[in-house]
Amino acid sequence: VIMVESDGDPYDSKADVWSMGITAIEMAEMGPPYGDVHPMRALFLIGSAQKVPSLKDKGAWSTSFHDFLQTCLVKDPVARPSCADVLRHEFLVKAPSSVSVLTELIEASREA
């Protein structure tokens, strides 16, 4: 679910930044924020809550990941960083390449 508060302004890439933050939560928790409540209630919570969606088990994730989510999930689209800014975030800059992660997974499966 994406919510764009636009006041008549056209959709822009800052909505994608919000979506990336939500998708990161979905990938980390294997389900969407508020996935345990009725869909209409979830829409209400997303639209009206002062707090943005967050991880349920905060201790399971790095400070860098928490900061990445906080960076992406700024409710005010004007204050939300651009895609270029997000791409410079420490969490993405220090992430291993997909090739190295895939190689590690293949090696681990061969050893199992």
N, C-alpha and C positions, 0 to 999 in steps of 0.2 A: 504494500500500500504506500503510495506517495502522496504527500499533501503539499501543494504549492500555494502559499499565500501570496497572491500576485497583485491584487487590487487593480486588475486590468492590464498589468504588465505581462508581456509574453513569457512563456516558459524559457528558461535558459539553463546552462550547464550547472548552475548552483543547485538545481533540483537533483541532478545526477550525483552531486557530492552527498546530499542527504541520503539518496538511495544507496550509495556505496556504504555508508555507515550502517544503515539498516541491514543490508545484505551481509556485512561483516558479522553483525550480531546473529543473523540467521545461520550463517556458516558455523560460527563458534558454538551455538547452542542447539544446532540441529532443528531449529524451528523459529518462527517469527516472534518478535516482541509481542507480548500480550496474546500469544497463541493459545494460552490456557483459558481465555475468557471468550464469551460470545462475540462473534465478529462485529456486531453493531456496538457493543460495549468497547471493543478494541478501537474502533474508529473514533468514538467519543473520547477515549483516553488519549489517543494520539493528538487529536485536535484541540483538546482543552487543557491538557496537563501542562503545568509549568515546567515540570521535569521532562526531559527527553527520555526515550527508551534507553535502557542500560542493560548490562550483563547481570544475570541472576547470581552467578558464583564469581564474585569479583576477585577472589583470591586465586582463581585458576588461571588468570591472565596477566600478562606483563603490564608494567606501568606504561610502556610505549604503546601497547594496544589500547589501553584505556584512554590515553591522550589522543590517539588517532580517532577513536570514536567521538570523543568530546569535540575534536576539531571538525569532524564531518557533520555532527548532529547539532548544529546551531539552528535554532528555530527561525530566527530572523534571516531571510534569504539575503538581505543587504549586508548583514554582518558575517554571513557564512563565507569561508574562503573559496577562492576559485579552484578549478581543477589543477592548474599549474602550481598553486600553493600547496595543495594536498599532496601532489606528486613529490614535493620536496620534504614531506614529513619523514621524520626519523624511522617510523615503523616501516614505511615502504622503501626508503633508501637502504636500510640495513637488512632487508629481507633477502633470504638466499634466492639464487636464481632457480627457476622452475626445473632446469636441467639437473642441478645438484640435488635438489629434493627428490626428483624422480630416480636418479642414480642411487641414492641412499635407500629408497623404498625397494628398488629391484634387488640390490645387494642383500637387504634384510630378508626379503622373501626367499632368496636362494639359500641363505643360511638357516632358515627355519625348517 
